[in-house]
Amino acid sequence: MVLLGLFLSLDREEWLAALMFGVLVDADHLFAVPRYVADNGWSSIFRPTWDDGSGLQWRSLFHYPVGAFVVAPLAIGWRFFVPLLFWGTHLIIDWFQTETIRYSALVESVFLILVCLGILYIGFRRWDELDPGRGIGAYILHLRSEFARTLSPGRREGTT
């Protein structure tokens, strides 16, 4: 979702909609976790499938195409395509994960690496536009210093 949002250069309101419809839609899983853990134990969370054999649903309506009956009117009401696009992307990722579940560790690792590389690439290209020619090494040092500054104790908003 972050990679797609960076690619589209979303503004603040669009990011809010993107995160709500692309990420927050997974909040429904939190309601199923207590029942699942009570029935199967904590270690079962790390199994590739979350099928507890109960037949109970652990995905809400938003994880299926029929959820478009709710998402589409909200997208129209928001007057932009972002909710529908990010919800649809979430569905595609869920479908892809289900189809590759038996290879999940490898597929998810490759997917994560590719997404992280895409995020780094877009960030580097935007950073490089400000002062061209500094190279990837300078960008890595910039990221390192920004990360350290963000985590430093006593960091206050508006200070450098």
MODELLER restraints for C-alpha pairs under 7 A, 6 or more apart:
rsr = mdl.restraints
at = mdl.atoms
rsr.add(forms.Gaussian(group=physical.xy_distance, feature=features.Distance(at['CA:1:A'], at['CA:22:A']), mean=6.51, stdev=0.5))
rsr.add(forms.Gaussian(group=physical.xy_distance, feature=features.Distance(at['CA:3:A'], at['CA:115:A']), mean=6.49, stdev=0.5))
rsr.add(forms.Gaussian(group=physical.xy_distance, feature=features.Distance(at['CA:3:A'], at['CA:118:A']), mean=6.52, stdev=0.5))
rsr.add(forms.Gaussian(group=physical.xy_distance, feature=features.Distance(at['CA:3:A'], at['CA:119:A']), mean=5.38, stdev=0.5))
rsr.add(forms.Gaussian(group=physical.xy_distance, feature=features.Distance(at['CA:14:A'], at['CA:82:A']), mean=6.44, stdev=0.5))
rsr.add(forms.Gaussian(group=physical.xy_distance, feature=features.Distance(at['CA:17:A'], at['CA:82:A']), mean=6.58, stdev=0.5))
rsr.add(forms.Gaussian(group=physical.xy_distance, feature=features.Distance(at['CA:17:A'], at['CA:83:A']), mean=5.62, stdev=0.5))
rsr.add(forms.Gaussian(group=physical.xy_distance, feature=features.Distance(at['CA:18:A'], at['CA:82:A']), mean=5.99, stdev=0.5))
rsr.add(forms.Gaussian(group=physical.xy_distance, feature=features.Distance(at['CA:18:A'], at['CA:83:A']), mean=5.75, stdev=0.5))
rsr.add(forms.Gaussian(group=physical.xy_distance, feature=features.Distance(at['CA:18:A'], at['CA:86:A']), mean=5.60, stdev=0.5))
rsr.add(forms.Gaussian(group=physical.xy_distance, feature=features.Distance(at['CA:21:A'], at['CA:83:A']), mean=5.47, stdev=0.5))
rsr.add(forms.Gaussian(group=physical.xy_distance, feature=features.Distance(at['CA:21:A'], at['CA:86:A']), mean=5.93, stdev=0.5))
rsr.add(forms.Gaussian(group=physical.xy_distance, feature=features.Distance(at['CA:21:A'], at['CA:87:A']), mean=4.97, stdev=0.5))
rsr.add(forms.Gaussian(group=physical.xy_distance, feature=features.Distance(at['CA:22:A'], at['CA:86:A']), mean=4.70, stdev=0.5))
rsr.add(forms.Gaussian(group=physical.xy_distance, feature=features.Distance(at['CA:22:A'], at['CA:87:A']), mean=4.87, stdev=0.5))
rsr.add(forms.Gaussian(group=physical.xy_distance, feature=features.Distance(at['CA:22:A'], at['CA:90:A']), mean=5.48, stdev=0.5))
rsr.add(forms.Gaussian(group=physical.xy_distance, feature=features.Distance(at['CA:25:A'], at['CA:62:A']), mean=6.69, stdev=0.5))
rsr.add(forms.Gaussian(group=physical.xy_distance, feature=features.Distance(at['CA:28:A'], at['CA:59:A']), mean=6.46, stdev=0.5))
rsr.add(forms.Gaussian(group=physical.xy_distance, feature=features.Distance(at['CA:28:A'], at['CA:60:A']), mean=6.23, stdev=0.5))
rsr.add(forms.Gaussian(group=physical.xy_distance, feature=features.Distance(at['CA:29:A'], at['CA:58:A']), mean=6.09, stdev=0.5))
rsr.add(forms.Gaussian(group=physical.xy_distance, feature=features.Distance(at['CA:29:A'], at['CA:59:A']), mean=6.41, stdev=0.5))
rsr.add(forms.Gaussian(group=physical.xy_distance, feature=features.Distance(at['CA:32:A'], at['CA:58:A']), mean=5.39, stdev=0.5))
rsr.add(forms.Gaussian(group=physical.xy_distance, feature=features.Distance(at['CA:36:A'], at['CA:52:A']), mean=6.61, stdev=0.5))
rsr.add(forms.Gaussian(group=physical.xy_distance, feature=features.Distance(at['CA:40:A'], at['CA:52:A']), mean=6.98, stdev=0.5))
rsr.add(forms.Gaussian(group=physical.xy_distance, feature=features.Distance(at['CA:48:A'], at['CA:101:A']), mean=6.47, stdev=0.5))
rsr.add(forms.Gaussian(group=physical.xy_distance, feature=features.Distance(at['CA:48:A'], at['CA:104:A']), mean=6.85, stdev=0.5))
rsr.add(forms.Gaussian(group=physical.xy_distance, feature=features.Distance(at['CA:61:A'], at['CA:67:A']), mean=5.30, stdev=0.5))
rsr.add(forms.Gaussian(group=physical.xy_distance, feature=features.Distance(at['CA:63:A'], at['CA:91:A']), mean=6.14, stdev=0.5))
rsr.add(forms.Gaussian(group=physical.xy_distance, feature=features.Distance(at['CA:64:A'], at['CA:91:A']), mean=6.95, stdev=0.5))
rsr.add(forms.Gaussian(group=physical.xy_distance, feature=features.Distance(at['CA:71:A'], at['CA:84:A']), mean=6.39, stdev=0.5))
rsr.add(forms.Gaussian(group=physical.xy_distance, feature=features.Distance(at['CA:72:A'], at['CA:84:A']), mean=6.31, stdev=0.5))
rsr.add(forms.Gaussian(group=physical.xy_distance, feature=features.Distance(at['CA:75:A'], at['CA:81:A']), mean=6.09, stdev=0.5))
rsr.add(forms.Gaussian(group=physical.xy_distance, feature=features.Distance(at['CA:75:A'], at['CA:83:A']), mean=5.36, stdev=0.5))
rsr.add(forms.Gaussian(group=physical.xy_distance, feature=features.Distance(at['CA:75:A'], at['CA:84:A']), mean=5.94, stdev=0.5))
rsr.add(forms.Gaussian(group=physical.xy_distance, feature=features.Distance(at['CA:124:A'], at['CA:139:A']), mean=6.55, stdev=0.5))
